[in-house]
């Protein structure tokens, strides 16, 4: 994992990148449980299974922010990651199987370096650009 902390406030984790080549056997939580976005990497042997389950609706009482993640399926993408003062802090390149995460109010942008397919995931409920985004 690559962890990108703020230069303005070094205690704030702003972005992280997980490379496909770095995924270990079994389950590895990639994001701490106190973040709004959650992700684990599971590298499992043939025949592995889990107990059948479902998730429960729960009333929660906290302030919500949309956090974003990109998984590159094919091609390559340059991430442009910003610090909390809106200056560029890092520009990692994602390739097949790599994933990026942006936390809190950390700004981000992406440049496709070639034709690419990505999965973009955000925490919901997404209420549109006027409510959920501030453009830099």
N, C-alpha and C positions, 0 to 999 in steps of 0.2 A: 504494500500500500504506500502511496505517496500522500502525505498530509501537508496541506498548504495553510499555514497560519498567517494571520494578519501581521504586517510590519508595524502598523499603527498601534495595535493591541495584541501582542504576541500570545496572549492567553486564548484568543478566539480562533477556533478552527473554522476556516471559510470554505475550503474545497478539499476533496480527496479523489484519488484515482486508483483503481484496482486494475492490474494487468492480468489478462487471461493466464499468462505463463506463471503467475505467482499464486494461483489458487491451489491450496493444499487438500489432501484427502480429508473426507468428512465434511463437517459443517463449520464455517467460520463466519461470525457476525462481522460485517464490514463497517457498520455504523453503530455508534453507541445508542443504547436504548432511550436516551433522553432527547434524541432528535426526532423531528416530525416525520422524516423519511426513514424507512427501515430497509435494510438489505442484508442478506446473507449469501455467501457462496456455498454451494453444495456440490462436492465432487464425490459421487457415489458409485459403488460397484454394482454391476448387473445383479438384479434381483432384490436390491435394497427397497424397503417400503416403510411406510409410517402407519400409525394408527389412523383410521378414518376420523375426520373431525370437521367442524365448522367453527366459524368465529361469531361471537356474540355482539349484538348491539349494546352499546354502553353510553350513558350520558357522561360527557366530559366537560370540565370547566376550566379552559385555559385559552389564552390568546393564540391564534392560528396564523401561520405564514405558509405560503406555498413554497416548497423546496423542490428542486429539480435534479433529475438524474438522466444521463444518456448512456445507452448501451450501443456500441457499434457492432452491427451485424456484418456489414461488408464495407470496404472502402477505408478511408481515413479522414479524420476530423481534427482540426486544431482547436483546442479549447482556449478561449481568451478569458482568463479569470481575473477578477478585480478585487482589490482590497476594500475595506470599509470607507476609505476616503475617495473611492471611485478611480484610483490609479491601477494600472495593470500590474498584477503581482506574479503571474505565471502563464505560460503558453504550452502546456503539455499536448502531445499528439496522441490521439486514440486510434487504435487499429482493431481489427476483427477480435471481438470478445472482450475488449476493454470497456470499463464503465467509469463515469465521472459522477460526482455528487457536489452540489453547491448548497451551503447551509445558511440559514438566517437571511440577512440582507445583502449577502455577497453577490455582486454583479457578475454576469457571465455572458458570453457570446460564443458562437461556434462558426468556424470557417471550414467548409467542405473542401478538402484537398484533392478529391477525386469524386466521381459518382459514388454515393454512399447510401446505405440503408442504416437507419438508427432507430432504436426504440427510445422515446422520450417519456419519462414518467414524472409525475408531480403528485404532491399530496393534494387532496381535494378537500373540499368541494371547490373547484375552480369557478370563479365568478366573473371572469373576463378581464381584459386588459385595463379597463378604467379603474377597477377595484384592486386587482391583484398585481399590477405592475407599475414600476416607475422606470422610465427610459433614461439612460445615462447620456 
